[in-house]
């Protein structure tokens, strides 16, 4: 995999050879960023895996990125993949619940959040509820949720801007409020 566009275009993104990770394909990533259009501010790549979504966001203009993954090997892979990034980045190995609560205590919020958890684990509703209740998304911020096309979930206080299916993958872009 490679960065598709922007400052780090063509930079290699290494992925783990494991059935536990499922990198977002180049085509789906490109479509996500075409929908998002302009990227700026702070980005959170929750369930980062290889970090491809957050790295792509930084390449396209994000000023800062935080990567969270609960798996040790994934967090180590992200650290390797961001080693050439000049913008400020932080990589944490942590459970998403603890990580979101810690961000809230630090009054940290984001302009763009990627949620790409393991499929069929019913993680998305809880993650969205925590993001809403802990005020992790900035006003006018957006959330990109990647799930299996058959997964359905409550979006809590968020509104879907665009939902698209690519084969077995469903992308839902959310914003706060109506």
C-alpha positions in Angstrom: 0.0 0.0 0.0 1.0 3.6 -0.6 -0.1 7.1 0.2 -2.4 8.1 -2.6 -2.1 11.9 -2.7 -0.6 15.0 -1.1 2.7 15.7 0.5 3.7 12.1 1.1 2.3 10.7 -2.1 3.7 7.3 -3.0 5.2 6.7 0.4 5.0 3.1 1.3 2.6 2.0 4.1 3.5 -1.4 5.4 0.8 -3.6 6.7 0.8 -6.6 9.1 0.4 -10.0 7.6 -2.3 -11.1 9.9 -6.0 -12.0 9.8 -6.6 -9.6 12.6 -6.0 -6.5 10.5 -7.8 -5.5 7.4 -6.3 -2.4 5.7 -8.6 -0.1 3.9 -7.9 -0.6 0.2 -6.4 2.2 -1.9 -9.7 2.5 -3.9 -11.8 2.9 -0.8 -9.3 5.3 0.8 -9.3 7.4 -2.3 -13.1 7.5 -2.4 -13.3 8.5 1.3 -10.9 11.4 0.7 -12.7 12.5 -2.4 -15.9 12.7 -0.4 -14.2 14.5 2.5 -12.5 17.0 0.1 -10.6 19.4 2.3 -8.6 18.0 5.2 -7.3 20.2 8.0 -6.8 20.4 11.7 -6.4 17.4 14.1 -7.1 13.8 13.1 -7.8 10.7 15.2 -7.2 7.3 13.6 -9.0 5.0 16.1 -8.3 1.2 15.5 -5.4 2.4 13.4 -4.1 -0.9 12.1 -1.3 0.3 9.7 -2.2 4.0 10.2 -3.1 4.3 6.5 -6.2 6.6 7.0 -4.4 9.0 9.4 -1.3 9.1 7.3 -3.3 9.9 4.2 -5.1 12.7 6.1 -1.7 14.2 7.2 -0.5 13.9 3.6 -3.5 15.8 2.5 -3.3 18.7 5.0 -4.1 17.6 8.5 -1.8 19.4 11.0 -1.6 16.7 13.7 -2.6 13.0 13.9 -3.1 10.6 16.8 -3.2 6.9 16.2 -4.7 4.4 18.6 -4.7 0.7 18.4 -5.1 -1.9 21.1 -2.8 -4.5 19.5 0.9 -4.2 20.2 2.0 -5.3 16.7 -0.3 -2.8 15.1 0.9 0.1 17.2 4.5 -0.8 16.4 3.7 -1.0 12.7 2.1 2.5 12.8 5.2 3.9 14.6 7.3 2.5 11.7 4.9 3.9 9.1 4.9 7.4 10.6 8.7 7.6 11.1 9.1 9.9 8.0 6.1 12.2 8.8 7.2 15.7 9.6 3.9 16.8 11.2 3.3 16.1 14.9 2.0 12.6 15.4 1.4 10.4 18.4 0.9 6.7 18.5 -0.6 4.9 21.5 -1.3 1.3 22.2 -4.5 1.4 24.2 -8.0 0.2 24.4 -10.3 2.7 22.6 -12.4 3.3 25.7 -9.5 4.2 27.9 -7.9 6.2 25.1 -11.1 8.3 24.6 -11.6 8.9 28.3 -7.9 10.0 28.6 -8.4 12.4 25.7 -11.4 13.9 27.4 -9.4 14.5 30.6 -6.8 16.3 28.5 -9.6 18.3 26.7 -8.4 16.9 23.4 -10.8 17.0 20.5 -10.5 16.4 16.8 -11.7 17.8 13.4 -11.7 14.3 11.8 -12.1 10.9 13.4 -11.7 7.6 11.6 -13.4 4.6 13.2 -12.4 1.3 11.5 -12.8 -1.5 14.1 -12.8 -5.2 13.6 -16.1 -6.1 11.8 -19.1 -7.6 13.5 -17.9 -6.8 17.1 -20.6 -4.2 17.8 -17.9 -1.6 18.7 -19.1 1.3 16.6 -22.2 2.2 18.7 -20.1 2.3 21.9 -17.3 4.3 20.3 -19.8 6.9 18.9 -21.5 7.2 22.2 -18.2 7.8 24.0 -17.1 10.3 21.3 -20.4 12.2 21.8 -20.5 12.1 25.6 -16.9 13.0 26.0 -16.9 15.8 23.4 -14.1 14.3 21.4 -15.3 15.7 18.1 -14.9 19.4 17.4 -17.9 21.5 16.2 -18.2 21.0 12.4 -15.9 17.9 12.7 -16.6 14.7 10.8 -16.4 11.0 11.6 -15.6 8.3 9.0 -16.9 4.9 10.0 -15.9 1.8 8.1 -17.9 -1.4 8.8 -19.0 -4.5 7.0 -22.0 -3.6 4.7 -24.4 -5.7 6.8 -23.6 -3.9 10.1 -26.2 -1.5 11.4 -25.7 0.8 14.4 -27.2 3.8 16.3 -25.4 7.0 15.3 -26.4 8.6 18.6 -26.2 12.4 18.2 -24.5 12.3 14.8 -26.1 12.6 11.4 -25.0 10.7 8.3 -23.7 13.0 5.6 -23.0 10.2 3.1 -23.2 6.4 3.3 -21.6 4.4 0.5 -21.0 0.6 0.0 -17.9 -0.7 -1.8 -18.3 -4.4 -2.2 -18.5 -5.7 1.3 -17.4 -2.4 2.9 -19.7 0.3 4.1 -18.4 3.8 4.7 -20.6 6.2 6.6 -19.5 9.9 7.1 -21.1 11.5 10.1 -21.3 15.0 11.5 -22.6 16.2 14.9 -26.2 17.3 15.1 -28.7 17.7 12.3 
